[in-house]
């Protein structure tokens, strides 16, 4: 995601990342990882629920897709800190126009089903951004 | 998993309240009022 920050900037959009933690934890870890986007927390999970991102079951956390994604991420050198927050939240991404209307939606069907930066850039190029 | 289907394309986005660092709160609409917004909900932090 970090590598694509100039591409998001070029398209004139703001990017925020939301985590199921309090704001201080989100801010602190984003600082450590040099995340170039605004980092916000949703400790109660209300925002996740409002956007239709519920808590997954065990089958959505541990299945062939999630385990193989984790394996290949590790093989590719991906490292992460000890997870903080509700580990059962499902991921998602939304493009919202400056008129407040939802323009694109991606909701994860399992823990590893998240939009890549390229997916989001492609979506930004395909919608009529307002 | 929740039965809530959440917002759909074309519908108004929901203006939820989120936490910034140091416990301050902010509304999501603050980030879309001047330009389009990409809101990424992470599975967890770390």
Backbone of each chain as nested JSON, in Angstrom:
{
  "chains": [
    {"id": "A", "residues": [
      {"number": 1, "name": "UNK", "atoms": {"N": [0.825, -1.209, 0.0], "CA": [0.0, 0.0, 0.0], "C": [0.859, 1.258, 0.0]}},
      {"number": 2, "name": "UNK", "atoms": {"N": [1.913, 1.195, 0.83], "CA": [2.759, 2.381, 0.999], "C": [3.367, 2.822, -0.339]}},
      {"number": 3, "name": "UNK", "atoms": {"N": [3.768, 1.818, -1.14], "CA": [4.434, 2.109, -2.413], "C": [3.53, 2.876, -3.383]}},
      {"number": 4, "name": "UNK", "atoms": {"N": [2.233, 2.69, -3.216], "CA": [1.289, 3.275, -4.171], "C": [0.754, 4.635, -3.74]}},
      {"number": 5, "name": "UNK", "atoms": {"N": [1.269, 5.166, -2.648], "CA": [0.775, 6.449, -2.141], "C": [0.798, 7.539, -3.215]}},
      {"number": 6, "name": "UNK", "atoms": {"N": [1.871, 7.655, -4.034], "CA": [1.857, 8.689, -5.088], "C": [0.729, 8.501, -6.091]}},
      {"number": 7, "name": "UNK", "atoms": {"N": [0.357, 7.245, -6.341], "CA": [-0.724, 6.979, -7.305], "C": [-2.078, 7.456, -6.755]}},
      {"number": 8, "name": "UNK", "atoms": {"N": [-2.29, 7.24, -5.469], "CA": [-3.526, 7.738, -4.858], "C": [-3.526, 9.27, -4.874]}},
      {"number": 9, "name": "UNK", "atoms": {"N": [-2.372, 9.829, -4.571], "CA": [-2.244, 11.295, -4.543], "C": [-2.535, 11.882, -5.928]}},
      {"number": 10, "name": "UNK", "atoms": {"N": [-1.992, 11.213, -6.947], "CA": [-2.187, 11.676, -8.326], "C": [-3.673, 11.728, -8.689]}},
      {"number": 11, "name": "UNK", "atoms": {"N": [-4.439, 10.812, -8.112], "CA": [-5.881, 10.768, -8.405], "C": [-6.688, 11.71, -7.526]}},
      {"number": 12, "name": "UNK", "atoms": {"N": [-6.017, 12.427, -6.64], "CA": [-6.689, 13.448, -5.829], "C": [-7.626, 12.902, -4.772]}},
      {"number": 13, "name": "UNK", "atoms": {"N": [-7.315, 11.715, -4.252], "CA": [-8.18, 11.142, -3.218], "C": [-7.442, 11.112, -1.88]}},
      {"number": 14, "name": "UNK", "atoms": {"N": [-8.208, 11.117, -0.812], "CA": [-7.641, 10.908, 0.52], "C": [-7.786, 9.431, 0.849]}},
      {"number": 15, "name": "UNK", "atoms": {"N": [-6.853, 8.928, 1.604], "CA": [-6.911, 7.535, 2.028], "C": [-6.868, 7.494, 3.547]}},
      {"number": 16, "name": "UNK", "atoms": {"N": [-7.81, 6.805, 4.16], "CA": [-7.737, 6.571, 5.601], "C": [-7.777, 5.068, 5.847]}},
      {"number": 17, "name": "UNK", "atoms": {"N": [-7.018, 4.635, 6.825], "CA": [-7.08, 3.242, 7.239], "C": [-7.741, 3.2, 8.607]}},
      {"number": 18, "name": "UNK", "atoms": {"N": [-8.612, 2.251, 8.787], "CA": [-9.374, 2.11, 10.028], "C": [-9.053, 0.736, 10.611]}},
      {"number": 19, "name": "UNK", "atoms": {"N": [-8.758, 0.715, 11.896], "CA": [-8.427, -0.551, 12.554], "C": [-9.37, -0.761, 13.739]}},
      {"number": 20, "name": "UNK", "atoms": {"N": [-9.595, -2.022, 14.124], "CA": [-10.5, -2.294, 15.257], "C": [-9.784, -2.134, 16.596]}},
      {"number": 21, "name": "UNK", "atoms": {"N": [-9.183, -0.989, 16.776], "CA": [-8.403, -0.692, 17.989], "C": [-8.75, 0.735, 18.412]}},
      {"number": 22, "name": "UNK", "atoms": {"N": [-8.193, 1.173, 19.546], "CA": [-8.402, 2.575, 19.888], "C": [-7.492, 3.455, 19.024]}},
      {"number": 23, "name": "UNK", "atoms": {"N": [-7.788, 4.738, 19.026], "CA": [-7.073, 5.657, 18.155], "C": [-5.596, 5.757, 18.478]}},
      {"number": 24, "name": "UNK", "atoms": {"N": [-5.256, 5.665, 19.756], "CA": [-3.852, 5.8, 20.152], "C": [-3.025, 4.641, 19.591]}},
      {"number": 25, "name": "UNK", "atoms": {"N": [-3.556, 3.421, 19.68], "CA": [-2.835, 2.252, 19.158], "C": [-2.686, 2.362, 17.645]}},
      {"number": 26, "name": "UNK", "atoms": {"N": [-3.755, 2.771, 16.986], "CA": [-3.721, 2.913, 15.533], "C": [-2.659, 3.938, 15.115]}},
      {"number": 27, "name": "UNK", "atoms": {"N": [-2.684, 5.066, 15.787], "CA": [-1.749, 6.152, 15.477], "C": [-0.302, 5.704, 15.727]}},
      {"number": 28, "name": "UNK", "atoms": {"N": [-0.105, 5.024, 16.849], "CA": [1.237, 4.608, 17.238], "C": [1.825, 3.577, 16.254]}},
      {"number": 29, "name": "UNK", "atoms": {"N": [1.047, 2.539, 15.931], "CA": [1.578, 1.5, 15.042], "C": [1.763, 2.042, 13.629]}},
      {"number": 30, "name": "UNK", "atoms": {"N": [0.844, 2.888, 13.179], "CA": [1.005, 3.478, 11.845], "C": [2.277, 4.326, 11.796]}},
      {"number": 31, "name": "UNK", "atoms": {"N": [2.578, 4.991, 12.891], "CA": [3.808, 5.775, 12.951], "C": [5.042, 4.881, 12.856]}},
      {"number": 32, "name": "UNK", "atoms": {"N": [5.009, 3.773, 13.589], "CA": [6.15, 2.843, 13.58], "C": [6.374, 2.24, 12.2]}},
      {"number": 33, "name": "UNK", "atoms": {"N": [5.254, 1.967, 11.512], "CA": [5.351, 1.319, 10.195], "C": [5.452, 2.336, 9.05]}},
      {"number": 34, "name": "UNK", "atoms": {"N": [5.528, 3.624, 9.403], "CA": [5.599, 4.686, 8.393], "C": [4.453, 4.626, 7.382]}},
      {"number": 35, "name": "UNK", "atoms": {"N": [3.267, 4.387, 7.878], "CA": [2.096, 4.355, 6.995], "C": [1.796, 5.802, 6.572]}},
      {"number": 36, "name": "UNK", "atoms": {"N": [1.762, 6.067, 5.253], "CA": [1.61, 7.46, 4.805], "C": [0.168, 7.939, 4.738]}},
      {"number": 37, "name": "UNK", "atoms": {"N": [-0.751, 7.224, 5.358], "CA": [-2.158, 7.578, 5.318], "C": [-2.656, 7.904, 6.725]}},
      {"number": 38, "name": "UNK", "atoms": {"N": [-3.816, 8.538, 6.802], "CA": [-4.42, 8.826, 8.101], "C": [-4.897, 7.515, 8.729]}},
      {"number": 39, "name": "UNK", "atoms": {"N": [-4.536, 7.304, 9.973], "CA": [-4.903, 6.061, 10.66], "C": [-5.903, 6.372, 11.772]}},
      {"number": 40, "name": "UNK", "atoms": {"N": [-7.012, 5.679, 11.757], "CA": [-8.083, 5.912, 12.726], "C": [-8.46, 4.592, 13.395]}},
      {"number": 41, "name": "UNK", "atoms": {"N": [-9.026, 4.711, 14.596], "CA": [-9.424, 3.505, 15.32], "C": [-10.93, 3.422, 15.508]}},
      {"number": 42, "name": "UNK", "atoms": {"N": [-11.422, 2.188, 15.58], "CA": [-12.843, 1.932, 15.831], "C": [-12.92, 0.821, 16.883]}},
      {"number": 43, "name": "UNK", "atoms": {"N": [-12.604, 1.149, 18.148], "CA": [-12.512, 0.1, 19.166], "C": [-13.819, -0.622, 19.443]}},
      {"number": 44, "name": "UNK", "atoms": {"N": [-14.945, 0.049, 19.253], "CA": [-16.23, -0.594, 19.543], "C": [-16.717, -1.447, 18.37]}},
      {"number": 45, "name": "UNK", "atoms": {"N": [-16.132, -1.239, 17.197], "CA": [-16.57, -1.979, 16.01], "C": [-17.833, -1.412, 15.374]}},
      {"number": 46, "name": "UNK", "atoms": {"N": [-18.298, -0.266, 15.87], "CA": [-19.548, 0.309, 15.337], "C": [-19.43, 0.687, 13.868]}},
      {"number": 47, "name": "UNK", "atoms": {"N": [-18.278, 1.242, 13.505], "CA": [-18.091, 1.639, 12.104], "C": [-18.038, 0.4, 11.205]}},
      {"number": 48, "name": "UNK", "atoms": {"N": [-17.349, -0.647, 11.673], "CA": [-17.292, -1.898, 10.9], "C": [-18.708, -2.429, 10.678]}},
      {"number": 49, "name": "UNK", "atoms": {"N": [-19.491, -2.468, 11.756], "CA": [-20.855, -2.98, 11.642], "C": [-21.686, -2.114, 10.694]}},
      {"number": 50, "name": "UNK", "atoms": {"N": [-21.54, -0.773, 10.83], "CA": [-22.321, 0.136, 9.994], "C": [-22.018, -0.087, 8.51]}},
      {"number": 51, "name": "UNK", "atoms": {"N": [-20.776, -0.441, 8.209], "CA": [-20.377, -0.643, 6.816], "C": [-20.523, -2.109, 6.371]}},
      {"number": 52, "name": "UNK", "atoms": {"N": [-21.173, -2.896, 7.217], "CA": [-21.468, -4.277, 6.827], "C": [-20.302, -5.222, 6.969]}},
      {"number": 53, "name": "UNK", "atoms": {"N": [-19.331, -4.847, 7.816], "CA": [-18.162, -5.709, 8.023], "C": [-18.292, -6.345, 9.411]}},
      {"number": 54, "name": "UNK", "atoms": {"N": [-18.841, -7.507, 9.422], "CA": [-19.087, -8.175, 10.696], "C": [-17.855, -8.904, 11.199]}},
      {"number": 55, "name": "UNK", "atoms": {"N": [-18.096, -9.717, 12.217], "CA": [-17.024, -10.563, 12.736], "C": [-17.143, -11.908, 12.028]}},
      {"number": 56, "name": "UNK", "atoms": {"N": [-16.018, -12.403, 11.557], "CA": [-16.018, -13.684, 10.871], "C": [-16.027, -14.838, 11.853]}},
      {"number": 57, "name": "UNK", "atoms": {"N": [-16.384, -16.01, 11.36], "CA": [-16.303, -17.22, 12.174], "C": [-14.946, -17.883, 11.97]}},
      {"number": 58, "name": "UNK", "atoms": {"N": [-14.744, -18.988, 12.659], "CA": [-13.457, -19.687, 12.53], "C": [-13.181, -20.083, 11.081]}},
      {"number": 59, "name": "UNK", "atoms": {"N": [-14.223, -20.47, 10.38], "CA": [-14.055, -20.891, 8.983], "C": [-13.631, -19.757, 8.065]}},
      {"number": 60, "name": "UNK", "atoms": {"N": [-13.93, -18.524, 8.477], "CA": [-13.503, -17.364, 7.673], "C": [-12.118, -16.873, 8.086]}},
      {"number": 61, "name": "UNK", "atoms": {"N": [-11.666, -17.329, 9.249], "CA": [-10.321, -16.951, 9.703], "C": [-9.281, -17.968, 9.224]}},
      {"number": 62, "name": "UNK", "atoms": {"N": [-9.657, -19.246, 9.276], "CA": [-8.711, -20.312, 8.956], "C": [-9.306, -21.219, 7.892]}},
      {"number": 63, "name": "UNK", "atoms": {"N": [-8.93, -20.997, 6.661], "CA": [-9.339, -21.874, 5.566], "C": [-8.194, -21.916, 4.561]}},
      {"number": 64, "name": "UNK", "atoms": {"N": [-8.363, -22.652, 3.495], "CA": [-7.261, -22.806, 2.53], "C": [-6.798, -21.442, 2.004]}},
      {"number": 65, "name": "UNK", "atoms": {"N": [-7.753, -20.557, 1.709], "CA": [-7.422, -19.24, 1.156], "C": [-6.609, -18.409, 2.14]}},
      {"number": 66, "name": "UNK", "atoms": {"N": [-7.059, -18.333, 3.404], "CA": [-6.362, -17.473, 4.377], "C": [-4.985, -18.043, 4.703]}},
      {"number": 67, "name": "UNK", "atoms": {"N": [-4.915, -19.368, 4.844], "CA": [-3.628, -19.98, 5.217], "C": [-2.633, -19.871, 4.065]}},
      {"number": 68, "name": "UNK", "atoms": {"N": [-3.095, -20.097, 2.83], "CA": [-2.166, -19.998, 1.7], "C": [-1.718, -18.547, 1.489]}},
      {"number": 69, "name": "UNK", "atoms": {"N": [-2.627, -17.592, 1.692], "CA": [-2.236, -16.173, 1.558], "C": [-1.175, -15.817, 2.611]}},
      {"number": 70, "name": "UNK", "atoms": {"N": [-1.389, -16.288, 3.839], "CA": [-0.432, -16.002, 4.916], "C": [0.92, -16.648, 4.615]}},
      {"number": 71, "name": "UNK", "atoms": {"N": [0.872, -17.884, 4.103], "CA": [2.104, -18.605, 3.795], "C": [2.908, -17.863, 2.72]}},
      {"number": 72, "name": "UNK", "atoms": {"N": [2.238, -17.47, 1.639], "CA": [2.962, -16.814, 0.544], "C": [3.394, -15.395, 0.93]}},
      {"number": 73, "name": "UNK", "atoms": {"N": [2.624, -14.739, 1.797], "CA": [3.036, -13.41, 2.265], "C": [4.324, -13.528, 3.072]}},
      {"number": 74, "name": "UNK", "atoms": {"N": [4.366, -14.536, 3.923], "CA": [5.559, -14.753, 4.745], "C": [6.741, -15.103, 3.849]}},
      {"number": 75, "name": "UNK", "atoms": {"N": [6.489, -15.966, 2.87], "CA": [7.538, -16.368, 1.922], "C": [8.071, -15.149, 1.171]}},
      {"number": 76, "name": "UNK", "atoms": {"N": [7.189, -14.201, 0.893], "CA": [7.58, -12.993, 0.163], "C": [8.236, -11.945, 1.047]}},
      {"number": 77, "name": "UNK", "atoms": {"N": [8.437, -12.282, 2.315], "CA": [9.149, -11.36, 3.191], "C": [8.247, -10.459, 4.013]}},
      {"number": 78, "name": "UNK", "atoms": {"N": [6.923, -10.659, 3.93], "CA": [6.018, -9.81, 4.696], "C": [6.139, -10.141, 6.182]}},
      {"number": 79, "name": "UNK", "atoms": {"N": [6.348, -9.117, 6.95], "CA": [6.424, -9.284, 8.399], "C": [5.433, -8.329, 9.029]}},
      {"number": 80, "name": "UNK", "atoms": {"N": [4.863, -8.717, 10.134], "CA": [4.002, -7.777, 10.839], "C": [4.17, -7.936, 12.334]}},
      {"number": 81, "name": "UNK", "atoms": {"N": [3.761, -6.88, 13.041], "CA": [3.848, -6.896, 14.497], "C": [2.755, -7.808, 15.047]}},
      {"number": 82, "name": "UNK", "atoms": {"N": [2.815, -8.059, 16.342], "CA": [1.776, -8.87, 16.971], "C": [0.428, -8.176, 16.765]}},
      {"number": 83, "name": "UNK", "atoms": {"N": [-0.563, -8.884, 16.231], "CA": [-1.851, -8.227, 15.944], "C": [-2.49, -7.636, 17.201]}},
      {"number": 84, "name": "UNK", "atoms": {"N": [-3.067, -6.473, 17.049], "CA": [-3.768, -5.781, 18.123], "C": [-5.204, -5.571, 17.669]}},
      {"number": 85, "name": "UNK", "atoms": {"N": [-6.145, -5.67, 18.594], "CA": [-7.539, -5.411, 18.261], "C": [-8.316, -6.697, 18.015]}},
      {"number": 86, "name": "UNK", "atoms": {"N": [-9.544, -6.53, 17.624], "CA": [-10.441, -7.666, 17.384], "C": [-9.963, -8.429, 16.153]}},
      {"number": 87, "name": "UNK", "atoms": {"N": [-9.415, -9.619, 16.366], "CA": [-8.813, -10.368, 15.254], "C": [-9.847, -11.051, 14.367]}},
      {"number": 88, "name": "UNK", "atoms": {"N": [-11.109, -10.962, 14.728], "CA": [-12.137, -11.636, 13.95], "C": [-12.885, -10.696, 13.005]}},
      {"number": 89, "name": "UNK", "atoms": {"N": [-12.447, -9.436, 12.962], "CA": [-13.096, -8.494, 12.05], "C": [-12.744, -8.833, 10.609]}},
      {"number": 90, "name": "UNK", "atoms": {"N": [-13.712, -8.699, 9.731], "CA": [-13.453, -8.919, 8.311], "C": [-13.061, -7.587, 7.669]}},
      {"number": 91, "name": "UNK", "atoms": {"N": [-12.166, -7.637, 6.674], "CA": [-11.693, -6.396, 6.049], "C": [-12.648, -5.886, 4.971]}},
      {"number": 92, "name": "UNK", "atoms": {"N": [-12.431, -4.647, 4.566], "CA": [-13.235, -4.088, 3.481], "C": [-12.667, -2.754, 3.039]}},
      {"number": 93, "name": "UNK", "atoms": {"N": [-13.122, -2.288, 1.889], "CA": [-12.663, -0.984, 1.384], "C": [-13.825, -0.317, 0.653]}},
      {"number": 94, "name": "UNK", "atoms": {"N": [-13.868, 0.998, 0.747], "CA": [-14.981, 1.769, 0.184], "C": [-14.436, 3.034, -0.469]}},
      {"number": 95, "name": "UNK", "atoms": {"N": [-14.99, 3.38, -1.62], "CA": [-14.692, 4.677, -2.229], "C": [-15.932, 5.537, -2.043]}},
      {"number": 96, "name": "UNK", "atoms": {"N": [-15.724, 6.701, -1.439], "CA": [-16.83, 7.613, -1.147], "C": [-16.556, 8.937, -1.861]}},
      {"number": 97, "name": "UNK", "atoms": {"N": [-17.518, 9.403, -2.625], "CA": [-17.343, 10.66, -3.341], "C": [-17.459, 11.851, -2.403]}},
      {"number": 98, "name": "UNK", "atoms": {"N": [-17.016, 12.998, -2.89], "CA": [-17.081, 14.204, -2.044], "C": [-18.527, 14.672, -1.858]}},
      {"number": 99, "name": "UNK", "atoms": {"N": [-19.473, 14.026, -2.579], "CA": [-20.893, 14.293, -2.338], "C": [-21.452, 13.37, -1.258]}},
      {"number": 100, "name": "UNK", "atoms": {"N": [-20.577, 12.541, -0.675], "CA": [-21.014, 11.659, 0.408], "C": [-21.667, 10.371, -0.063]}},
      {"number": 101, "name": "UNK", "atoms": {"N": [-21.62, 10.102, -1.367], "CA": [-22.236, 8.867, -1.869], "C": [-21.186, 7.779, -2.051]}},
      {"number": 102, "name": "UNK", "atoms": {"N": [-21.607, 6.571, -1.783], "CA": [-20.718, 5.416, -1.912], "C": [-20.532, 5.097, -3.39]}},
      {"number": 103, "name": "UNK", "atoms": {"N": [-19.29, 4.993, -3.837], "CA": [-19.041, 4.769, -5.264], "C": [-18.479, 3.38, -5.578]}},
      {"number": 104, "name": "UNK", "atoms": {"N": [-17.932, 2.738, -4.577], "CA": [-17.358, 1.399, -4.806], "C": [-17.252, 0.71, -3.454]}},
      {"number": 105, "name": "UNK", "atoms": {"N": [-17.515, -0.579, -3.467], "CA": [-17.544, -1.343, -2.222], "C": [-16.806, -2.664, -2.407]}},
      {"number": 106, "name": "UNK", "atoms": {"N": [-15.985, -3.012, -1.453], "CA": [-15.39, -4.349, -1.42], "C": [-15.488, -4.839, 0.024]}},
      {"number": 107, "name": "UNK", "atoms": {"N": [-16.19, -5.947, 0.234], "CA": [-16.284, -6.529, 1.58], "C": [-15.617, -7.901, 1.561]}},
      {"number": 108, "name": "UNK", "atoms": {"N": [-14.73, -8.115, 2.506], "CA": [-14.016, -9.382, 2.554], "C": [-14.941, -10.538, 2.925]}},
      {"number": 109, "name": "UNK", "atoms": {"N": [-14.821, -11.626, 2.16], "CA": [-15.612, -12.824, 2.493], "C": [-14.907, -13.677, 3.528]}},
      {"number": 110, "name": "UNK", "atoms": {"N": [-13.577, -13.478, 3.626], "CA": [-12.839, -14.119, 4.715], "C": [-11.677, -13.2, 5.105]}},
      {"number": 111, "name": "UNK", "atoms": {"N": [-10.88, -13.627, 6.062], "CA": [-9.856, -12.76, 6.636], "C": [-8.812, -12.304, 5.611]}},
      {"number": 112, "name": "UNK", "atoms": {"N": [-8.6, -13.09, 4.572], "CA": [-7.567, -12.751, 3.595], "C": [-8.124, -12.085, 2.347]}},
      {"number": 113, "name": "UNK", "atoms": {"N": [-9.421, -11.872, 2.329], "CA": [-10.062, -11.328, 1.127], "C": [-10.129, -9.806, 1.232]}},
      {"number": 114, "name": "UNK", "atoms": {"N": [-9.009, -9.178, 0.977], "CA": [-8.98, -7.713, 1.033], "C": [-8.512, -7.159, -0.306]}},
      {"number": 115, "name": "UNK", "atoms": {"N": [-8.995, -5.959, -0.626], "CA": [-8.627, -5.337, -1.898], "C": [-7.154, -4.924, -1.856]}},
      {"number": 116, "name": "UNK", "atoms": {"N": [-6.452, -5.177, -2.949], "CA": [-5.059, -4.724, -3.03], "C": [-5.052, -3.253, -3.447]}},
      {"number": 117, "name": "UNK", "atoms": {"N": [-3.894, -2.635, -3.339], "CA": [-3.763, -1.244, -3.791], "C": [-4.125, -1.136, -5.271]}},
      {"number": 118, "name": "UNK", "atoms": {"N": [-3.7, -2.132, -6.061], "CA": [-3.998, -2.093, -7.496], "C": [-5.503, -2.241, -7.757]}},
      {"number": 119, "name": "UNK", "atoms": {"N": [-6.168, -3.066, -6.933], "CA": [-7.635, -3.191, -7.062], "C": [-8.284, -1.824, -6.84]}},
      {"number": 120, "name": "UNK", "atoms": {"N": [-7.818, -1.125, -5.802], "CA": [-8.439, 0.163, -5.464], "C": [-8.121, 1.222, -6.519]}},
      {"number": 121, "name": "UNK", "atoms": {"N": [-6.894, 1.208, -7.028], "CA": [-6.534, 2.181, -8.069], "C": [-7.35, 1.916, -9.337]}},
      {"number": 122, "name": "UNK", "atoms": {"N": [-7.516, 0.657, -9.647], "CA": [-8.308, 0.302, -10.822], "C": [-9.767, 0.736, -10.618]}},
      {"number": 123, "name": "UNK", "atoms": {"N": [-10.274, 0.557, -9.403], "CA": [-11.649, 0.991, -9.11], "C": [-11.762, 2.51, -9.233]}},
      {"number": 124, "name": "UNK", "atoms": {"N": [-10.746, 3.222, -8.738], "CA": [-10.781, 4.689, -8.832], "C": [-10.816, 5.145, -10.285]}},
      {"number": 125, "name": "UNK", "atoms": {"N": [-10.114, 4.387, -11.151], "CA": [-10.08, 4.756, -12.571], "C": [-11.379, 4.395, -13.292]}},
      {"number": 126, "name": "UNK", "atoms": {"N": [-12.132, 3.472, -12.705], "CA": [-13.343, 3.017, -13.399], "C": [-14.612, 3.744, -12.954]}},
      {"number": 127, "name": "UNK", "atoms": {"N": [-14.581, 4.37, -11.777], "CA": [-15.789, 5.086, -11.345], "C": [-15.672, 6.552, -11.748]}},
      {"number": 128, "name": "UNK", "atoms": {"N": [-16.816, 7.185, -11.834], "CA": [-16.835, 8.607, -12.169], "C": [-16.679, 9.391, -10.876]}},
      {"number": 129, "name": "UNK", "atoms": {"N": [-15.431, 9.662, -10.497], "CA": [-15.155, 10.299, -9.205], "C": [-15.768, 11.684, -9.121]}},
      {"number": 130, "name": "UNK", "atoms": {"N": [-16.418, 11.931, -7.989], "CA": [-16.987, 13.269, -7.776], "C": [-16.381, 13.87, -6.522]}}
    ]},
    {"id": "B", "residues": [
      {"number": 1, "name": "UNK", "atoms": {"N": [-21.336, -14.039, 11.696], "CA": [-21.157, -12.748, 11.032], "C": [-22.453, -11.957, 11.128]}},
      {"number": 2, "name": "UNK", "atoms": {"N": [-22.328, -10.642, 11.141], "CA": [-23.493, -9.777, 11.25], "C": [-24.385, -9.916, 10.026]}},
      {"number": 3, "name": "UNK", "atoms": {"N": [-25.687, -9.735, 10.217], "CA": [-26.601, -9.774, 9.093], "C": [-26.707, -8.439, 8.4]}},
      {"number": 4, "name": "UNK", "atoms": {"N": [-26.06, -7.414, 8.958], "CA": [-26.111, -6.084, 8.367], "C": [-25.364, -6.081, 7.044]}},
      {"number": 5, "name": "UNK", "atoms": {"N": [-26.021, -5.63, 5.985], "CA": [-25.357, -5.642, 4.684], "C": [-24.563, -4.371, 4.438]}},
      {"number": 6, "name": "UNK", "atoms": {"N": [-24.768, -3.342, 5.277], "CA": [-23.988, -2.117, 5.136], "C": [-24.388, -1.31, 3.923]}},
      {"number": 7, "name": "UNK", "atoms": {"N": [-23.588, -0.291, 3.64], "CA": [-23.913, 0.614, 2.541], "C": [-23.684, -0.054, 1.189]}},
      {"number": 8, "name": "UNK", "atoms": {"N": [-24.452, 0.393, 0.207], "CA": [-24.333, -0.129, -1.153], "C": [-23.914, 1.006, -2.081]}},
      {"number": 9, "name": "UNK", "atoms": {"N": [-23.422, 0.644, -3.255], "CA": [-23.016, 1.649, -4.242], "C": [-24.213, 2.539, -4.589]}},
      {"number": 10, "name": "UNK", "atoms": {"N": [-23.965, 3.842, -4.583], "CA": [-25.014, 4.816, -4.9], "C": [-25.715, 5.36, -3.666]}},
      {"number": 11, "name": "UNK", "atoms": {"N": [-25.598, 4.641, -2.563], "CA": [-26.242, 5.107, -1.328], "C": [-25.339, 6.101, -0.594]}},
      {"number": 12, "name": "UNK", "atoms": {"N": [-25.951, 6.956, 0.26], "CA": [-25.119, 7.844, 1.08], "C": [-24.216, 7.019, 2.004]}},
      {"number": 13, "name": "UNK", "atoms": {"N": [-22.974, 7.441, 2.113], "CA": [-22.051, 6.774, 3.049], "C": [-22.474, 7.12, 4.471]}},
      {"number": 14, "name": "UNK", "atoms": {"N": [-22.111, 6.283, 5.396], "CA": [-22.504, 6.504, 6.792], "C": [-21.427, 7.322, 7.501]}},
      {"number": 15, "name": "UNK", "atoms": {"N": [-21.885, 8.354, 8.175], "CA": [-20.941, 9.265, 8.824], "C": [-20.65, 8.792, 10.25]}},
      {"number": 16, "name": "UNK", "atoms": {"N": [-19.771, 7.83, 10.356], "CA": [-19.459, 7.235, 11.66], "C": [-18.402, 8.061, 12.392]}},
      {"number": 17, "name": "UNK", "atoms": {"N": [-18.339, 7.866, 13.703], "CA": [-17.328, 8.543, 14.517], "C": [-16.181, 7.574, 14.788]}},
      {"number": 18, "name": "UNK", "atoms": {"N": [-14.967, 8.062, 14.586], "CA": [-13.772, 7.23, 14.758], "C": [-12.805, 7.937, 15.694]}},
      {"number": 19, "name": "UNK", "atoms": {"N": [-11.819, 7.19, 16.174], "CA": [-10.835, 7.773, 17.089], "C": [-9.537, 8.103, 16.365]}},
      {"number": 20, "name": "UNK", "atoms": {"N": [-9.041, 9.286, 16.649], "CA": [-7.699, 9.657, 16.184], "C": [-6.737, 9.301, 17.327]}},
      {"number": 21, "name": "UNK", "atoms": {"N": [-5.489, 9.665, 17.193], "CA": [-4.551, 9.459, 18.289], "C": [-4.962, 10.286, 19.506]}},
      {"number": 22, "name": "UNK", "atoms": {"N": [-4.512, 9.871, 20.655], "CA": [-4.747, 10.585, 21.916], "C": [-6.227, 10.711, 22.269]}},
      {"number": 23, "name": "UNK", "atoms": {"N": [-7.036, 9.791, 21.774], "CA": [-8.433, 9.719, 22.207], "C": [-9.383, 10.721, 21.581]}},
      {"number": 24, "name": "UNK", "atoms": {"N": [-8.886, 11.621, 20.747], "CA": [-9.788, 12.581, 20.088], "C": [-10.647, 11.84, 19.07]}},
      {"number": 25, "name": "UNK", "atoms": {"N": [-11.853, 12.349, 18.84], "CA": [-12.713, 11.676, 17.867], "C": [-12.873, 12.546, 16.617]}},
      {"number": 26, "name": "UNK", "atoms": {"N": [-13.224, 11.889, 15.54], "CA": [-13.393, 12.587, 14.268], "C": [-14.488, 11.871, 13.484]}},
      {"number": 27, "name": "UNK", "atoms": {"N": [-15.233, 12.629, 12.706], "CA": [-16.273, 12.003, 11.882], "C": [-15.689, 11.676, 10.505]}},
      {"number": 28, "name": "UNK", "atoms": {"N": [-16.105, 10.563, 9.965], "CA": [-15.56, 10.124, 8.678], "C": [-15.828, 11.15, 7.582]}},
      {"number": 29, "name": "UNK", "atoms": {"N": [-16.937, 11.872, 7.676], "CA": [-17.283, 12.857, 6.641], "C": [-16.235, 13.971, 6.529]}},
      {"number": 30, "name": "UNK", "atoms": {"N": [-15.456, 14.171, 7.601], "CA": [-14.387, 15.168, 7.534], "C": [-13.413, 14.86, 6.399]}},
      {"number": 31, "name": "UNK", "atoms": {"N": [-13.327, 13.569, 6.062], "CA": [-12.334, 13.149, 5.073], "C": [-12.888, 13.095, 3.654]}},
      {"number": 32, "name": "UNK", "atoms": {"N": [-14.186, 13.168, 3.504], "CA": [-14.713, 13.16, 2.135], "C": [-15.297, 14.513, 1.737]}},
      {"number": 33, "name": "UNK", "atoms": {"N": [-15.287, 15.484, 2.62], "CA": [-15.977, 16.739, 2.284], "C": [-15.241, 17.553, 1.209]}},
      {"number": 34, "name": "UNK", "atoms": {"N": [-13.917, 17.37, 1.082], "CA": [-13.169, 18.159, 0.104], "C": [-12.699, 17.355, -1.105]}},
      {"number": 35, "name": "UNK", "atoms": {"N": [-12.638, 16.042, -0.958], "CA": [-12.16, 15.212, -2.069], "C": [-12.672, 13.791, -1.859]}},
      {"number": 36, "name": "UNK", "atoms": {"N": [-12.675, 12.981, -2.916], "CA": [-13.108, 11.594, -2.722], "C": [-12.218, 10.886, -1.692]}},
      {"number": 37, "name": "UNK", "atoms": {"N": [-12.804, 9.885, -1.088], "CA": [-12.121, 9.183, 0.0], "C": [-12.046, 7.69, -0.288]}},
      {"number": 38, "name": "UNK", "atoms": {"N": [-10.895, 7.112, 0.009], "CA": [-10.769, 5.653, 0.051], "C": [-10.665, 5.279, 1.526]}},
      {"number": 39, "name": "UNK", "atoms": {"N": [-11.656, 4.58, 2.03], "CA": [-11.661, 4.146, 3.437], "C": [-11.36, 2.654, 3.471]}},
      {"number": 40, "name": "UNK", "atoms": {"N": [-10.25, 2.321, 4.101], "CA": [-9.812, 0.92, 4.152], "C": [-9.977, 0.407, 5.58]}},
      {"number": 41, "name": "UNK", "atoms": {"N": [-10.839, -0.569, 5.739], "CA": [-11.046, -1.199, 7.044], "C": [-10.113, -2.413, 7.123]}},
      {"number": 42, "name": "UNK", "atoms": {"N": [-9.159, -2.329, 8.025], "CA": [-8.185, -3.408, 8.165], "C": [-8.766, -4.512, 9.051]}},
      {"number": 43, "name": "UNK", "atoms": {"N": [-8.265, -5.717, 8.848], "CA": [-8.733, -6.838, 9.661], "C": [-8.267, -6.68, 11.104]}},
      {"number": 44, "name": "UNK", "atoms": {"N": [-7.047, -6.284, 11.268], "CA": [-6.531, -5.982, 12.595], "C": [-5.339, -5.063, 12.417]}},
      {"number": 45, "name": "UNK", "atoms": {"N": [-4.778, -4.634, 13.508], "CA": [-3.625, -3.74, 13.443], "C": [-2.378, -4.557, 13.697]}},
      {"number": 46, "name": "UNK", "atoms": {"N": [-1.384, -4.42, 12.83], "CA": [-0.129, -5.118, 13.066], "C": [0.247, -6.008, 11.914]}}
    ]}
  ]
}
